[in-house]
Amino acid sequence: MRPIALMFAALTILAGAGHAQAQFFDSRGYNGDNHDFFGGGNIYGSGVSPIPRTTVDYPTNYAPGTIVVNTAERRLYLVLPNGQALRYGIGVGRDGFRWSGVHRISAKKEWPSWTPPSDMLRRRPDLPRHMAGGIENPLGARAMYLGSTLYRIHGSNEPETIGQAVSSGCFRMTNEDVKDLYDRVSVGATVVVKN
């Protein structure tokens, strides 16, 4: 009887330790020193989008490869052949920062650095003047630059903001989704932004 009781006590302690370790992970699946122990595709804080990427019927006159951003829906569509599109959830500009127009992707960068524009620094003097690319960078894993504007389609390490009006005019995606889009589009692709 005694060995069984000891084994039960040991299992109880191990189960408790496992539970305590599980609670040590933050909401992005990292433990205290920022290593991902869950494996799979969610490294670098990509997180899972609250709005899953999906293929939808999308009859349009836009050519395949065109990106259509619908800020009212908080969705981005990549036009595919045969009247379909890939639909992604996005974060959009908050009130006073929404815009519309047609641009082209003028550059693509992996793990881009970030220099906040002067207007943003006036509003938020606490921001860094420059930030190297990486997991803490607000542009995330990829960025696609829109013409000569200051706006980008970029990743984010805050997946909970997808579907929200939170930015200063850029379009946010999870790192997982922005990597998917980045690999599908080329410099020169048309981007149509609608309110």
URFEN-V278637 format. One record per residue. SS is DSSP state (hx for helix, st for strand, lp for the rest). OMEGA is omega in radians with two decimals (none if undefined). D_FIRST is the distance of its C-alpha to the first C-alpha in Angstrom with 1 decimal. Layout:
BEGIN
ss=SS omega=OMEGA d_first=D_FIRST
ss=SS omega=OMEGA d_first=D_FIRST
END
This chain:
BEGIN
ss=lp omega=-3.10 d_first=0.0
ss=hx omega=3.12 d_first=3.8
ss=hx omega=3.12 d_first=5.7
ss=hx omega=3.13 d_first=5.4
ss=hx omega=3.11 d_first=6.3
ss=hx omega=3.13 d_first=8.8
ss=hx omega=3.11 d_first=10.1
ss=hx omega=3.12 d_first=10.7
ss=hx omega=3.13 d_first=12.5
ss=hx omega=3.12 d_first=14.5
ss=hx omega=3.11 d_first=15.6
ss=hx omega=3.12 d_first=16.7
ss=hx omega=3.13 d_first=18.7
ss=hx omega=3.11 d_first=20.3
ss=hx omega=3.11 d_first=21.2
ss=hx omega=3.11 d_first=22.8
ss=hx omega=3.10 d_first=24.7
ss=hx omega=3.11 d_first=26.0
ss=hx omega=3.13 d_first=27.2
ss=hx omega=3.13 d_first=28.9
ss=hx omega=-3.14 d_first=30.6
ss=hx omega=3.13 d_first=31.8
ss=hx omega=-3.12 d_first=33.4
ss=hx omega=3.11 d_first=35.2
ss=lp omega=3.10 d_first=37.3
ss=lp omega=-3.02 d_first=40.7
ss=lp omega=3.13 d_first=42.4
ss=lp omega=3.12 d_first=43.9
ss=lp omega=3.13 d_first=40.6
ss=st omega=2.97 d_first=41.0
ss=lp omega=-3.01 d_first=38.8
ss=lp omega=-3.14 d_first=40.3
ss=lp omega=2.99 d_first=42.3
ss=lp omega=3.00 d_first=43.8
ss=lp omega=-3.13 d_first=42.1
ss=st omega=-3.14 d_first=41.4
ss=lp omega=-3.13 d_first=37.9
ss=lp omega=3.10 d_first=38.2
ss=lp omega=3.11 d_first=40.7
ss=lp omega=-3.00 d_first=43.2
ss=lp omega=-3.03 d_first=46.6
ss=lp omega=3.07 d_first=45.9
ss=hx omega=3.12 d_first=46.6
ss=hx omega=3.02 d_first=49.1
ss=hx omega=-3.09 d_first=48.3
ss=lp omega=3.14 d_first=49.8
ss=lp omega=3.11 d_first=47.5
ss=lp omega=-3.14 d_first=47.8
ss=lp omega=3.03 d_first=51.0
ss=lp omega=3.10 d_first=50.7
ss=lp omega=-3.04 d_first=53.6
ss=lp omega=3.03 d_first=52.7
ss=lp omega=-3.12 d_first=55.4
ss=st omega=3.03 d_first=56.9
ss=st omega=-3.09 d_first=59.9
ss=st omega=2.96 d_first=62.3
ss=st omega=-3.06 d_first=65.7
ss=lp omega=3.11 d_first=68.2
ss=lp omega=-3.08 d_first=71.9
ss=lp omega=3.04 d_first=74.0
ss=lp omega=3.12 d_first=77.1
ss=lp omega=-3.13 d_first=75.3
ss=lp omega=3.02 d_first=75.0
ss=lp omega=-3.08 d_first=71.6
ss=lp omega=3.09 d_first=70.2
ss=lp omega=3.03 d_first=71.4
ss=st omega=3.08 d_first=69.0
ss=st omega=3.11 d_first=69.5
ss=st omega=3.09 d_first=67.9
ss=st omega=-3.05 d_first=67.8
ss=lp omega=3.12 d_first=67.1
ss=lp omega=3.12 d_first=67.2
ss=lp omega=-3.01 d_first=64.4
ss=lp omega=3.13 d_first=62.6
ss=st omega=3.04 d_first=62.5
ss=st omega=-3.13 d_first=63.9
ss=st omega=2.96 d_first=65.1
ss=st omega=-3.07 d_first=65.8
ss=st omega=3.10 d_first=68.4
ss=st omega=3.03 d_first=67.7
ss=lp omega=3.01 d_first=70.0
ss=lp omega=3.03 d_first=70.4
ss=lp omega=3.11 d_first=70.2
ss=st omega=3.09 d_first=66.7
ss=st omega=2.92 d_first=65.1
ss=st omega=-3.13 d_first=61.8
ss=st omega=3.14 d_first=60.9
ss=st omega=2.95 d_first=59.0
ss=st omega=-3.13 d_first=57.9
ss=lp omega=2.88 d_first=59.6
ss=st omega=-3.05 d_first=60.1
ss=st omega=3.13 d_first=63.8
ss=st omega=3.09 d_first=66.1
ss=lp omega=-3.10 d_first=65.8
ss=lp omega=-3.13 d_first=68.8
ss=lp omega=-3.11 d_first=71.9
ss=lp omega=3.11 d_first=70.6
ss=lp omega=-3.10 d_first=70.8
ss=lp omega=3.08 d_first=73.5
ss=lp omega=3.14 d_first=74.8
ss=st omega=-3.13 d_first=76.8
ss=st omega=3.10 d_first=76.9
ss=st omega=3.02 d_first=76.0
ss=st omega=3.02 d_first=74.9
ss=st omega=-3.07 d_first=72.0
ss=st omega=3.10 d_first=73.7
ss=st omega=3.06 d_first=70.8
ss=st omega=-3.13 d_first=67.2
ss=st omega=3.03 d_first=64.8
ss=st omega=-3.11 d_first=61.3
ss=lp omega=-3.05 d_first=59.4
ss=lp omega=2.97 d_first=62.6
ss=lp omega=-3.07 d_first=63.5
ss=st omega=3.00 d_first=64.6
ss=lp omega=-3.11 d_first=67.6
ss=lp omega=3.10 d_first=67.8
ss=lp omega=-3.06 d_first=71.4
ss=hx omega=3.11 d_first=73.5
ss=hx omega=3.14 d_first=73.4
ss=hx omega=3.13 d_first=69.6
ss=hx omega=3.07 d_first=69.8
ss=hx omega=3.11 d_first=72.2
ss=hx omega=-3.05 d_first=69.8
ss=lp omega=-3.11 d_first=66.7
ss=lp omega=3.12 d_first=67.9
ss=lp omega=-3.10 d_first=64.2
ss=lp omega=3.06 d_first=63.8
ss=lp omega=3.12 d_first=64.0
ss=lp omega=3.09 d_first=67.3
ss=lp omega=3.13 d_first=65.7
ss=st omega=3.10 d_first=62.3
ss=lp omega=3.10 d_first=61.4
ss=lp omega=-3.14 d_first=59.7
ss=lp omega=-3.02 d_first=55.9
ss=lp omega=-3.13 d_first=52.9
ss=lp omega=-3.11 d_first=54.1
ss=lp omega=-3.09 d_first=57.6
ss=lp omega=3.09 d_first=58.4
ss=lp omega=3.03 d_first=60.2
ss=lp omega=-2.97 d_first=56.9
ss=lp omega=-3.09 d_first=56.7
ss=st omega=3.02 d_first=60.2
ss=st omega=3.03 d_first=63.5
ss=st omega=-3.02 d_first=66.5
ss=st omega=-3.03 d_first=69.6
ss=st omega=3.12 d_first=72.1
ss=lp omega=3.13 d_first=75.6
ss=lp omega=-3.14 d_first=77.0
ss=lp omega=3.03 d_first=75.0
ss=lp omega=-3.02 d_first=72.3
ss=lp omega=-3.13 d_first=69.9
ss=st omega=2.82 d_first=67.2
ss=st omega=-3.02 d_first=64.6
ss=st omega=3.12 d_first=61.6
ss=lp omega=3.13 d_first=57.8
ss=lp omega=3.03 d_first=55.6
ss=lp omega=3.10 d_first=52.3
ss=lp omega=-3.07 d_first=52.1
ss=hx omega=-3.14 d_first=51.3
ss=hx omega=3.13 d_first=51.1
ss=hx omega=3.13 d_first=54.9
ss=lp omega=-3.05 d_first=55.7
ss=lp omega=-3.11 d_first=57.7
ss=lp omega=3.03 d_first=58.8
ss=st omega=-2.94 d_first=62.2
ss=st omega=-2.95 d_first=61.3
ss=st omega=3.05 d_first=63.5
ss=lp omega=3.08 d_first=67.0
ss=lp omega=3.08 d_first=68.3
ss=lp omega=3.12 d_first=66.1
ss=st omega=-3.07 d_first=63.8
ss=st omega=3.01 d_first=60.1
ss=lp omega=2.98 d_first=57.7
ss=lp omega=3.10 d_first=54.1
ss=hx omega=3.12 d_first=54.0
ss=hx omega=-3.12 d_first=52.7
ss=hx omega=-3.11 d_first=55.6
ss=hx omega=3.07 d_first=58.3
ss=hx omega=3.11 d_first=57.3
ss=hx omega=3.14 d_first=57.7
ss=hx omega=-3.12 d_first=61.1
ss=hx omega=-3.12 d_first=62.3
ss=hx omega=-3.07 d_first=61.8
ss=hx omega=-3.05 d_first=63.8
ss=lp omega=-3.12 d_first=66.9
ss=lp omega=2.95 d_first=69.7
ss=lp omega=-3.09 d_first=71.9
ss=lp omega=3.13 d_first=74.8
ss=lp omega=3.12 d_first=72.8
ss=st omega=3.08 d_first=74.2
ss=st omega=3.13 d_first=72.2
ss=st omega=-3.13 d_first=73.3
ss=st omega=-3.13 d_first=72.1
ss=st omega=3.04 d_first=72.6
ss=lp omega=none d_first=72.0
END
